[in-house]
Amino acid sequence: MRSDDGSARWEFAVEELRQKLTANREAHVQEYKEAFAGYMEQLQSKLETMLTEVELGKDIETYIGLDKPRSHEKDYDRILDVLEMTTAKTVKLTLGEFDKYVRDNWEWTESFKMSSANYR
């Protein structure tokens, strides 16, 4: 097989793809919820410390320095909507699409994982 320049497409069963994408979405939502809860805990702690310092008349740094986790649930929903509405039994994907939808490796995956790890 020649090397793939990104234009080759492979055929996959719509239902299997839908199931895999749904599982990936559920895992992402759970990871986001956990990261957001951790973010809120850290934010509350920082704000309480800042408020205490303000009440004591201290000169405080107002920069909080926390990156709010971002949900990418809508990215999953968009593709799932297409798969729900198609009448096709199979769909053709490029390697890039396969990486996103099946292997759960989106362009934002690395930054999301790093940001989420800060709050767990």
C-alpha positions in Angstrom: 0.0 0.0 0.0 1.3 3.4 -0.9 1.7 6.0 1.8 -1.4 8.0 2.6 -1.3 11.7 1.6 -4.5 12.3 3.6 -6.9 11.8 0.6 -7.4 8.0 1.0 -10.7 7.0 2.5 -11.8 3.8 4.2 -15.3 2.5 4.7 -16.8 2.0 8.2 -20.2 0.9 9.5 -22.2 3.9 10.6 -23.6 2.1 13.7 -20.2 1.0 15.0 -18.8 4.5 14.4 -21.8 6.0 16.2 -21.3 3.7 19.2 -17.5 4.5 19.4 -18.1 8.2 19.1 -20.8 8.1 21.8 -18.4 6.3 24.1 -15.7 8.9 23.4 -18.1 11.7 24.0 -19.2 10.3 27.4 -15.6 9.9 28.5 -14.9 13.5 27.4 -17.9 14.9 29.3 -16.9 13.0 32.4 -13.3 14.2 32.2 -14.6 17.8 31.6 -16.9 17.6 34.6 -14.1 16.4 36.9 -11.7 19.1 35.6 -14.3 21.8 36.0 -15.1 20.8 39.6 -11.3 20.9 40.4 -11.0 24.2 38.6 -13.9 25.6 40.7 -12.3 24.4 43.9 -8.9 26.0 43.1 -10.7 29.2 42.0 -12.6 29.4 45.2 -9.5 28.8 47.3 -7.6 31.6 45.4 -10.4 34.0 45.7 -10.8 33.4 49.4 -7.1 33.9 49.9 -7.3 37.2 47.9 -10.3 38.4 49.9 -8.5 37.7 53.2 -5.5 39.6 52.0 -7.8 42.5 50.9 -9.5 42.6 54.3 -6.0 42.7 55.9 -5.1 45.7 53.7 -2.4 43.9 51.9 -1.2 44.8 48.4 -2.4 41.7 46.4 -1.8 40.3 43.0 -5.1 40.3 41.2 -4.1 37.8 38.4 -5.7 34.5 39.2 -3.7 32.4 36.7 -6.1 29.5 36.2 -7.1 28.2 32.8 -10.8 27.3 32.7 -11.4 23.9 31.2 -13.3 23.9 28.0 -15.8 21.3 26.9 -15.7 20.0 23.4 -18.9 18.2 23.7 -20.4 20.0 20.7 -17.7 18.6 18.4 -18.9 15.1 19.2 -22.6 16.2 18.9 -22.0 17.6 15.4 -20.8 14.3 14.0 -23.3 12.2 16.0 -26.1 14.3 14.5 -24.8 13.5 11.0 -24.6 9.8 11.9 -28.1 9.8 13.4 -29.6 11.4 10.3 -27.8 9.6 7.5 -29.7 6.8 5.7 -26.3 5.2 4.8 -25.2 2.1 6.4 -21.5 2.9 5.9 -19.4 6.0 5.8 -16.0 6.7 4.4 -13.4 8.4 6.6 -9.9 9.7 6.0 -7.1 8.8 8.5 -7.6 12.2 10.0 -11.3 11.7 10.6 -10.6 8.2 11.9 -8.1 9.6 14.4 -10.7 12.1 15.7 -13.8 10.0 15.7 -12.5 6.5 16.6 -9.1 7.1 18.3 -10.5 10.3 20.0 -7.4 12.3 18.9 -8.8 15.7 18.0 -6.7 18.8 17.3 -7.6 20.0 20.8 -7.0 16.7 22.7 -3.5 17.4 23.9 -4.3 20.9 25.3 -7.5 19.6 26.9 -5.7 16.7 28.6 -3.0 19.0 29.9 -5.5 21.6 31.2 -7.7 18.9 32.8 -4.7 17.3 34.5 -4.1 20.5 36.4 -7.4 20.1 38.2 -7.4 16.4 39.1 
